[in-house]
Amino acid sequence: MSLTLRQVRYFVATAEIGQISQAAIHLNISQSAVTTAIKELESMLGTLLFQRSAQGMSLTDAGRHFLNHAYVILRSVDDALSSPMPNACAKGVLNLAASYTVIGYFLPHHLQRLEQLHPAVQIKVHERERQAIEHGLLDGCFDMAVVLTANLTHPDIVSETLFNSERRLWVPSRHRLCEQPLVSLADIAHEPFILLTVDEAEESAMRYWRQARQQPDVRVRTSSVEAVRSMVANGSGVAILSDLVHRPWSLEGKRIETRTVSDGVPPMSVGLAWHRERELSPVMQVVRTYFNEAFLAPQSMAVRR
């Protein structure tokens, strides 16, 4: 029996969601198809990938090990299908600014792809906060930026959103709110809250809390996503963060569940930005085209379907 992408996708969905029934709904297939795929994988690998219980499916040590490889497999397939062919014509240096979240959870993979596709383009990355990025774009220190576009404020900076990452509630496994498919901010207000502060996350969070006329019970403020992840997994509180930075397991190997918030919490938008009056240079156009083809083109194709 050979490994198939179907088996890998079904395994990843079950690992991230923690229940075969919910994974099947997410994949729009039958539960039996998910169960069969997992059993086939376990047979091929000669080990159990999940511990089954009344609460759902939890990964074994072998399952956590295989999950890392499964992510690599799916990413490689996506790259092969969506990446443009190499272009050796573009040459030059691009000064690219990026914020903390973008550098930590989004940009590295794409920098590697850009280097492979355009070997004569040198990209110099500068990590800055949003205000410094705006100043750098305006005075010409930076050519372009990859930022959280909703945070931009200056009218002379134009932005192009590549994708939206939903913000969801993070809770430890078996938390009482795990029983609810949708959770309101009123429900969350009764829980100890871990508030992320980096990349103006606190300001963004308080806007939607105020709009809902609710107030979080903030116990800890931190600029570290990993600190939030560990504290939530260990039961010290809950948090609302984007899918971009979510991982189903903490560094201690404890599971983190997510639930959709019903109050219209806005997504985190990631995109490109540059000075409105600046003509795009060839290297700027190369970077813009790469990201458009990787994100915007697939979205337009999906709409047409």
C-alpha positions in Angstrom: 0.0 0.0 0.0 1.3 3.5 -1.0 0.9 6.7 1.0 -1.7 9.0 -0.5 -2.4 12.7 -0.1 -5.9 11.8 0.9 -4.6 9.9 3.9 -2.3 12.7 4.9 -5.0 15.4 4.6 -7.5 13.4 6.6 -4.9 12.7 9.3 -3.9 16.4 9.6 -7.6 17.4 9.9 -8.2 14.9 12.6 -5.1 15.9 14.5 -5.9 19.6 14.4 -9.7 19.2 15.2 -9.4 16.3 17.6 -12.6 14.5 16.6 -13.3 12.3 13.5 -16.9 13.5 13.2 -15.8 17.2 13.1 -12.9 16.5 10.8 -15.4 14.7 8.4 -17.7 17.8 8.5 -14.7 20.1 7.8 -13.6 17.9 4.9 -17.1 17.4 3.6 -16.7 13.6 3.6 -18.0 10.6 5.6 -16.7 9.7 9.0 -15.9 6.2 7.7 -13.6 7.7 5.0 -11.6 9.5 7.7 -11.5 6.4 9.9 -10.3 4.2 7.0 -7.6 6.6 6.0 -6.2 6.8 9.6 -6.3 3.0 10.0 -4.4 2.6 6.6 -1.7 5.1 7.8 -1.3 3.3 11.2 -1.0 -0.1 9.3 1.7 1.3 7.0 3.6 2.9 9.9 3.1 0.0 12.2 2.1 2.1 15.1 -0.9 3.9 16.6 -1.1 7.6 15.7 -4.0 8.4 18.0 -5.4 7.5 21.4 -9.1 7.0 21.1 -11.4 8.1 23.9 -14.9 9.4 24.6 -13.5 13.0 24.4 -12.1 12.5 20.9 -8.7 11.7 19.3 -5.4 12.7 20.9 -2.1 12.2 19.2 0.4 9.6 20.5 4.1 10.5 20.5 4.4 8.7 17.1 1.4 10.8 15.9 3.0 14.1 16.9 6.2 13.0 15.1 4.3 12.1 11.9 2.2 15.3 12.1 5.4 17.4 11.5 6.2 15.4 8.4 2.6 15.6 7.2 2.7 19.4 7.3 5.9 19.3 5.2 4.3 17.0 2.7 1.2 19.2 2.2 3.3 22.3 2.0 5.5 20.8 -0.7 2.5 19.7 -2.7 1.0 23.2 -2.5 4.3 24.7 -3.6 4.5 22.5 -6.6 1.0 23.3 -7.7 0.9 27.0 -7.1 4.5 28.4 -7.4 5.5 30.3 -10.6 8.4 29.1 -12.6 11.9 30.6 -12.0 12.7 34.0 -13.5 16.4 34.7 -13.8 15.8 38.1 -15.5 15.0 40.3 -12.5 18.0 41.7 -10.7 18.6 44.1 -7.8 18.2 44.7 -4.0 14.9 45.1 -2.2 14.7 46.5 1.3 11.6 44.7 2.8 10.2 45.7 6.1 8.1 43.3 8.2 6.5 43.2 11.6 7.1 40.7 14.3 4.1 38.4 13.6 4.8 38.4 9.8 8.5 37.4 10.3 7.8 34.8 12.9 4.8 33.0 11.3 4.6 33.8 7.6 7.6 35.3 5.8 10.5 32.8 6.1 9.0 30.2 3.8 8.3 32.8 1.1 11.7 34.3 1.4 13.2 30.9 0.6 10.8 30.5 -2.4 11.7 34.0 -3.7 15.4 33.2 -3.5 14.9 30.0 -5.5 12.7 31.6 -8.1 14.7 34.8 -8.5 18.3 34.2 -7.6 19.5 37.6 -8.8 17.1 39.4 -6.4 18.6 40.1 -3.0 16.0 40.8 -0.3 17.1 42.6 2.8 14.6 42.1 5.6 14.1 44.7 8.4 11.9 43.8 11.4 10.2 46.9 12.7 7.0 48.0 14.5 4.2 49.4 12.4 4.9 53.1 13.0 8.6 52.7 12.0 7.6 50.7 8.9 5.3 53.5 7.8 8.0 56.1 8.3 10.5 53.9 6.4 8.2 53.6 3.5 7.5 57.3 3.4 11.2 58.4 3.5 12.4 55.7 1.1 14.4 53.5 3.6 12.1 50.6 2.8 10.9 49.7 -0.7 8.0 47.5 0.4 6.6 45.9 3.6 4.7 42.8 4.6 2.4 43.9 7.4 -0.9 43.5 9.2 -2.7 45.8 6.8 -5.6 46.7 9.1 -3.1 48.4 11.4 -1.8 50.9 8.7 -2.8 54.5 9.3 -1.0 56.8 6.9 -3.0 57.9 3.8 0.1 57.9 1.6 0.7 54.2 2.1 -1.2 51.8 -0.2 -1.8 48.3 0.9 -2.8 45.0 -0.8 -4.3 42.4 1.5 -3.2 38.9 0.6 -5.2 36.8 3.0 -7.3 37.1 6.2 -6.5 34.9 9.1 -9.5 34.3 11.4 -9.2 35.1 15.1 -10.6 32.4 17.3 -10.8 31.5 21.0 -7.9 29.4 22.3 -8.7 27.1 25.2 -7.0 24.2 26.9 -8.3 20.7 26.1 -11.5 19.7 27.9 -12.3 23.3 28.9 -16.0 23.9 29.5 -16.2 26.2 26.4 -15.0 23.3 24.2 -18.6 22.0 24.5 -19.8 25.0 22.5 -19.3 25.2 18.8 -19.8 29.0 18.9 -18.7 31.2 21.9 -19.6 34.8 22.6 -17.4 37.5 24.1 -19.9 37.5 27.0 -19.0 33.9 27.6 -15.3 34.6 27.4 -15.5 37.7 29.7 -16.0 35.3 32.7 -12.7 33.6 32.0 -9.1 34.7 32.9 -7.7 36.2 29.8 -4.2 36.2 28.4 -3.7 39.3 26.2 -1.1 39.5 23.5 0.4 42.9 23.1 2.9 42.6 20.1 2.0 44.1 16.7 -0.7 46.3 18.3 -2.7 43.2 19.2 -3.9 44.8 22.4 -5.3 47.8 20.6 -7.0 45.5 18.0 -8.5 43.3 20.7 -9.9 46.1 22.8 -11.7 47.6 19.7 -13.8 44.5 19.2 -14.3 44.1 23.0 -15.6 47.6 23.2 -17.9 47.2 20.2 -19.5 44.2 21.9 -19.8 46.2 25.2 -17.8 43.6 27.0 -14.5 43.7 29.0 -12.0 40.8 29.2 -10.7 39.7 32.6 -7.0 40.3 31.7 -4.7 38.4 34.0 -1.5 38.5 31.9 -0.2 40.9 29.2 2.7 39.5 27.1 4.4 40.2 23.8 5.2 36.5 23.4 2.9 34.2 21.3 4.7 31.2 22.8 4.0 32.4 26.3 0.3 32.7 25.4 0.4 29.3 23.9 1.9 27.7 27.0 -0.3 29.5 29.5 -3.5 28.6 27.6 -2.4 24.9 27.3 -1.6 24.8 31.0 -5.0 26.2 32.0 -3.9 29.6 33.2 -6.4 31.4 30.9 -7.9 31.7 27.5 -6.9 33.9 24.5 -8.2 35.1 21.2 -5.6 34.9 18.4 -5.4 34.3 14.7 -5.2 30.9 12.9 -1.9 32.1 11.4 -0.1 31.7 14.8 -2.2 28.7 16.1 -0.6 25.4 16.6 -2.6 22.5 18.1 0.2 21.7 20.7 2.1 23.7 23.2 5.9 23.2 23.7 5.0 21.0 26.7 3.0 18.7 24.4 -0.4 19.9 25.7 -3.4 20.3 23.3 -4.9 23.7 22.5 -8.4 23.8 21.1 -10.0 26.6 19.1 -13.6 27.8 18.9 -15.2 30.4 16.7 -16.3 33.6 18.4 -19.8 34.6 17.5 -19.5 38.4 17.9 -17.9 39.2 14.6 -14.3 39.4 15.8 -12.4 40.8 12.7 -9.7 38.6 11.1 -6.0 39.4 11.0 -5.2 40.7 7.5 -1.7 40.2 6.1 -0.5 42.0 2.9 1.9 44.2 1.1 2.4 47.9 1.5 4.4 50.6 -0.3 4.4 54.4 -0.8 1.4 55.5 -2.9 3.5 57.8 -5.1 6.4 55.4 -5.7 6.6 53.6 -9.1 7.2 49.9 -8.6 10.7 48.9 -9.6 11.3 45.6 -11.4 12.3 43.9 -8.1 9.3 45.3 -6.3 7.1 44.0 -9.1 8.7 40.6 -8.9 7.8 40.4 -5.2 4.3 41.7 -5.7 3.7 39.2 -8.6 5.0 36.3 -6.5 2.6 37.0 -3.6 -0.3 37.8 -5.9 0.1 34.5 -7.7 0.5 32.6 -4.4 -2.5 34.1 -2.7 -4.8 36.3 -4.8 -4.8 34.2 -8.0 -6.0 31.0 -6.2 -8.7 33.1 -4.5 -10.0 34.5 -7.8 -10.0 31.0 -9.3 -12.0 29.7 -6.4 -14.6 32.5 -6.9 -14.9 31.7 -10.6 -15.6 28.0 -9.8 
